[in-house]
Amino acid sequence: MRNRLILRLFAVLFAMTLAVAGTEAAQKKIKEIDIDVDLEDLMMNGFIPVSLTGFTGETKSVLTFDLEIAGFNIVSENRAAFVIKGKNSDTLEGRVVNSSDKTVLAKLYRGGSARVQAHTFADDIVEELTGVKGVARTKIVFKVDVGGAKELYISDYDGHNPVKVTSDKAIVAAPTWVPGKFALYYTSYMRQNPDIYYHDLSSGKRQTIARHSGLNTSPAVSPDGSRISMILSKGGSPDVYVADKNGKDLRRLTKTRADESSPCWSPDGQQICFVSRDSGSARLYTIPAYGGKMAQLPTRGVNTVTEPDWSPDGKTIVFTSQYRGGFNICTVPPRGGLAKVIAGGEDPSWAPNSRTVVITRRVRGKRVLSLLDVETKRVKDIPQAFAGSCSQASWAK
């Protein structure tokens, strides 16, 4: 009952700011002046240097975490391109000034917790200085494995405020968010078979989407939320299928004798990228979402690839490559080309900003979630409140 009440509270907060879920602190704008700044001239090794002055305790630590994963470096005031100054108690008062001591942003935040106020200020800083919306108030869903039991949890993007979603006492895997809604698709073995479910987190109600014979897994939702792609083995081998959001009007897209896996959608909803072993080893392929010929997507420089995710801005596909028993996070343009190795890890999922990725890393014998800033390659581990492994995170969009 407690989890359901918490999930309902999450639903209310989520609905208030779909793209930046979480309770929004009441804001009073003090002063705001637009300053034209060439950030490329100010960057140090790809980072925007800023200083933090006057903040204490949790507020300071949250601002530091949020800004560092957004591509900022916290430096001394004499080395900073921008000085972020303020104070915090029951409210947060924040001001950003540039090197000419001109105010870029100034706001007062009332209400909500200290964490929410700090997240909101961080998002405002990121948007003001980069023109891209911040992600500090978004949510993730992920799998937790403790003693063999695998269940789903949702939390803030930085791992705080985790809430248990499932209690199936079975394998639960491959969660994915419905765009703009407080709802998930995922696979559960609660009926002794890998079946796909739709889970409305506001009401707690679940609906069976795919319960065909054999494998039903890897649901992925189209950007407009009207269709899902998935992997079904009802035709003999695991293939890519597409259906409407309720699992009806099923269409088989691939008909190979090889295994297919990990479908994801292009932002315009016209293409699906997936993994196939049709050529022998695991490679990336694309196929029209309404049917057509599959085409291999070149990833020069890496072999044995899996788990693609298409960035919301359509410019990049992130994926996992395997090497010498380990895993790397790589990127490649949507039409293929030379793959770039960004970091060690697996299970990549894009944030709404098309810059940050949540990944799984293997640390001291267990899996942990980390945030990766693709542009600077900075990795920050998410504080883990669980004794077991966390993996397969999906970022709400």
ZIGI-V547460 format. One line per field, one symbol per residue. ss: DSSP state (@ for helix, = for strand, . for the rest). burial: 1 if it has 9 or more other ideal C-beta (glycine too) atoms within 8 Angstrom, else 0. A space follows every 50 residues. Layout:
ss=???
burial=???
This chain:
ss=.@@@@@@@@@@@@@@@.........======.......@@@@==..==== ===...@@@@@@@@@@@@@..===..@@@..=======...=======.. ..========...@@@@@@@@@@@@@@@@@........========..== ======......==.......======.....======......====== .....=====.....======.....======......======...... ==.......======.....======......======......==..== ....======......=======..=======....==.=====.===== .....========..========....====.......=======..
burial=00100111011011001011111110100101000000100111001111 11101000110111111111111110000111111101001111111100 00111111110101111111111111111100111111111111100001 11111111100111110101011111111001111111100001111111 11010001110000011111111010111111100011111111101000 11110100011111111010111111110001111111100001011010 01011111111101011111111000111111010100101110111111 11111111111000001111111101111111010101111111111
